[in-house]
Amino acid sequence: MQTERVIAETRAWLDRAVIGLNLCPFAKAVQAKGQVRYIVSDAADVETLQAHLAQAMQELVATDPEVTDTVLLIHPQVLQDFEEFNEFLGIAEDTLAALDLEGVLQVAHFHPQFQFADAAPGDISHATNQSPYPTLHLLREDSIDRAVEAFPEPEAIYEANITTMEGLGAAGWAALQAQWQADAEAALAAAKGAPPST
């Protein structure tokens, strides 16, 4: 799978869904400033993905936050099953601890099959965390602290997101997915200097 396509689709999802629906009030600023780093891992097994995750963590803490504030580590070839992905999150936390980065970074996560444990399988609320590809999101604790100061009731974000998704509905979410896929195609075509396909 082409790295450029994976990044284009993920970027378009971030713009259309996460920022467009205001699912995360803090995403717009870092995206607008170009402070989101997109990394596509070619890992085909858990061990390689863990190595790539550790490298991404180390590189993030070594980089000026003004250059890169947050990282999306996208891994399209491994952990396509959500239960297996969920199990890997424990490995991600162990990796954070092994690098002595607890309290420095946090690992959030998105997945095409994401499901909240307390919601029915077909519930539209799951879409708030459904990305085009399995993705590990590395955040700086300092940035989280500043965000919480600016928005002291983070639980209100979750509640607002559920309301947004319920208003959108399954058909609206499907239409949004089609929009970000079209955006990605247009971006890829523009990068190649060709008109987008119709």
Steps between C-alpha positions, in 0.01 A plus 500: 500500500637839403624713787374813323146360477493393864611846613262678263201302627600545864556873454163534324329305782660731755383807309148380418408298809719586797529872422195543275264354761704651786544157657826625650509877567879490524575343162438801277787713631773236468377395155490862380854559630631185332594350837344158433748241377357211298707180510399192302641179641556211259498257791338166425538362853461624856871492581589730211213734583622523859847593374353767273289630789803526727691688229208740446479566876872576525495723194200695630656583837824600323315744273401858581122509565478803271618273219308184593247508779337163435548184292258269323664160450288328236546126449277369219654152473470381860231486773208536262291306753381736773532246782862433404557875474354545848736236636796685347414811701643327807825448308494869405473598867781258589714660230432844645607376844812326367613827342430684827252725320202457730382848593667634185289340226160336474378251241150550361354278230270488199386205292261433210312249718518700822231416754431641845457216748179646643317558169318261267702373200314711244485817706596815308706618800781266395562718195658771717813283520481325164792592276579380147782278630616370840678793659693566821497864604794628703423807708719711725378519860590873506271561203220303667540707817474825304195369316329405826568847638331648195214248517467395866210257444634242253210266573275760335691439174403133501136585568496762224660253260228242563236765434679599178519143376138427585401807302715390208372142498635204304415654163668828591810317620516300176472823302782653705718197431436544129596868532834432665578228248427748220720758676782247517467417130509871415809552715678206339410623153618851581830362632551322168396807302200322352130585517307291758297209366124549479 
